[in-house]
Amino acid sequence: MKKLLALAAVAGGVFFVIKRNKDAKAEADLWREATAPAETAVSPNGSTPAKASSDAARNN
């Protein structure tokens, strides 16, 4: 009985470590995606600048 309890405790510890590592990897991936440079240019106030060529043609 003691061996079975010890085995269950070890298995629980292993599963806990695996889950913790998966969660840490997911958080790291999310952080990396959130802090990646933007694909488009962004002005300091947070808005994206207008495209001069296509917007100028539409406004005429």
C-alpha positions, 0 to 999 in steps of 0.5 A, spaced: 500 500 500 505 504 501 508 503 494 502 504 491 501 511 495 508 513 493 507 511 486 501 516 485 505 521 489 511 521 484 506 520 478 502 527 481 509 530 481 511 529 474 504 531 471 504 537 475 511 539 473 509 537 465 503 542 466 507 547 469 512 547 463 507 547 458 503 553 461 510 557 462 511 555 454 504 558 453 505 564 457 512 565 453 509 565 446 504 569 448 509 575 451 513 574 445 507 575 440 505 581 444 512 584 444 513 583 437 515 589 433 508 591 429 508 589 421 506 596 420 508 603 422 505 606 428 506 613 430 508 615 437 501 617 439 499 609 437 495 611 431 497 608 424 499 613 419 495 614 413 498 611 406 499 617 402 499 614 395 492 610 395 489 615 400 491 621 395 488 618 389 481 616 393 480 623 395 481 627 388 
